[in-house]
Amino acid sequence: MSQPRVVLKAGREKPVLAGHPWVFSGAIARIDGMPADGDTIDVTDGRGEFLARGLLNRRSQIVVRLFTRDPDEDLTPALLHRRIAAAQTRREGVLPRDTDAYRVVFSESDGLPGLIVDRYGDVLAVQCSTLGLQRRKADVVAALRATLDPVAIVERPDAETMTREGLTIPASPLHGEVPPSVEISEYGLTFTVDLLGGQKTGFFLDQRENRRRVATYCGDARVLNCFAYTGAFGVYAAAAGATQVINVDTSVEALRLAERQMVGNGYASAGDEYRVGDVFQVLREYRERDERFDVIILDPPKFAHNAEGVLRATRGYKDINLLALQLLNPNGILATFSCSGLISADLFQKVVFGASADAGRPAQIIERLTQAPDHPVLLSFPESEYLKGLICRAL
Ligand SMILES: C[S@@+](CC[C@H](N)C(=O)[O-])C[C@H]1O[C@@H](n2cnc3c(N)ncnc32)[C@H](O)[C@@H]1O
């Protein structure tokens, strides 16, 4: 029986040679041998020349996720250990001192496709989003314990990627006694991370630097924090001297925590509001009531989940941005984000421009924002850039 390997179609080896870590089904000429999904597998060109090695999953559109272009390297416990330790070392240069919550491993960008590791103080929250990594979970946990010495590790599967890989895994402890929540420090502010029930792995670490940037416009401002989750942007705004912060989200639990965090940080004020509601409707209500704000933050969840959903997503972004621009005082600030990887920064800017034109409200871009540096973008893998933001001044 021939050696298991994935043989690419002629001409389809170029992205692999350029360092792109994904092999889609359409690039594959044939799969030799009888490899099982979850196995490591060699990828070759049509002449049988070794190109790279990765994890196989025929149930996914991304059939192979590459982890090395070195024929002598395999996904051993030693390699996991080495790559996690290297990722941790790289984080040391980019994090603020008074912060103990950050992304230690960002999947492909750190050479470990499918592995996300977020550190919340002494606890790690982990996503193993490929079948191959699920099979090697014990090795991943051993490598994390040896390199980062956490008191506990919790698995927080990402629903979207799990479905793509044909997996269903609940949140579960992988090591130690996992507390339901943990206190973290970010730029000296304190936040509670819900380790078992919170969204993502519990906290939106990717917005850390953006929260800080947006706060600089919030002194003496009436701030509307839309899609607030646990109110982190709102706490930063209050710390910067906002006169009123209104947090809006559909999640009651998230807003309850938002209020506790405002109190915990010593910034609760009588005028603050925690509104459970749909931002699309709440913004319309404010428009009907002729309300005005100095700063509006729009940080919605991912609107585009696949290529077919991009048009619909752009309509959603345009709608909320248009409404927000109409609600701003002269020279008011719109801090607007998209975390849809499929919406490029260029397209997002065009959508916000469309919103500004239709609202009859000219605006200036005064800052362009992206994901925090512990979520690095691999140049050979532009898909790793997903978060984009604009701070605009409505004229
Ligand atoms: C990307 S998160 C926001 C993260 C937050 N800005 C932070 O820094 O922690 C998106 C939030 O939008 C909320 N959400 C989703 N759809 C919504 C809607 N239509 N109206 C209000 N909130 C919504 C979710 O519950 C979630 O908390």
PDBQT file of the ligand as one rigid body, heavy atoms in Angstrom, charges set to zero:
ROOT
HETATM    1  C1  LIG A 401     -17.932  41.468  20.058  1.00  0.00    +0.000 C 
HETATM    2  S1  LIG A 401     -18.951  41.348  21.489  1.00  0.00    +0.000 S 
HETATM    3  C2  LIG A 401     -18.647  42.868  22.296  1.00  0.00    +0.000 C 
HETATM    4  C3  LIG A 401     -17.378  42.895  23.126  1.00  0.00    +0.000 C 
HETATM    5  C4  LIG A 401     -17.239  44.106  23.999  1.00  0.00    +0.000 C 
HETATM    6  N1  LIG A 401     -17.263  45.324  23.256  1.00  0.00    +0.000 N 
HETATM    7  C5  LIG A 401     -15.977  44.032  24.847  1.00  0.00    +0.000 C 
HETATM    8  O1  LIG A 401     -15.025  44.811  24.594  1.00  0.00    +0.000 OA
HETATM    9  O2  LIG A 401     -15.921  43.224  25.765  1.00  0.00    +0.000 OA
HETATM   10  C6  LIG A 401     -20.555  41.484  20.826  1.00  0.00    +0.000 C 
HETATM   11  C7  LIG A 401     -21.699  41.590  21.827  1.00  0.00    +0.000 C 
HETATM   12  O3  LIG A 401     -22.896  41.920  21.100  1.00  0.00    +0.000 OA
HETATM   13  C8  LIG A 401     -24.013  41.296  21.734  1.00  0.00    +0.000 C 
HETATM   14  N2  LIG A 401     -25.077  41.298  20.703  1.00  0.00    +0.000 N 
HETATM   15  C9  LIG A 401     -25.202  40.506  19.627  1.00  0.00    +0.000 A 
HETATM   16  N3  LIG A 401     -26.225  40.905  18.852  1.00  0.00    +0.000 NA
HETATM   17  C10 LIG A 401     -26.770  42.000  19.455  1.00  0.00    +0.000 A 
HETATM   18  C11 LIG A 401     -27.820  42.885  19.145  1.00  0.00    +0.000 A 
HETATM   19  N4  LIG A 401     -28.518  42.750  18.019  1.00  0.00    +0.000 N 
HETATM   20  N5  LIG A 401     -28.090  43.887  19.989  1.00  0.00    +0.000 NA
HETATM   21  C12 LIG A 401     -27.380  44.051  21.133  1.00  0.00    +0.000 A 
HETATM   22  N6  LIG A 401     -26.344  43.251  21.468  1.00  0.00    +0.000 NA
HETATM   23  C13 LIG A 401     -26.042  42.245  20.650  1.00  0.00    +0.000 A 
HETATM   24  C14 LIG A 401     -23.503  39.985  22.232  1.00  0.00    +0.000 C 
HETATM   25  O4  LIG A 401     -24.297  39.542  23.332  1.00  0.00    +0.000 OA
HETATM   26  C15 LIG A 401     -22.063  40.345  22.618  1.00  0.00    +0.000 C 
HETATM   27  O5  LIG A 401     -22.006  40.650  23.989  1.00  0.00    +0.000 OA
ENDROOT
TORSDOF 0
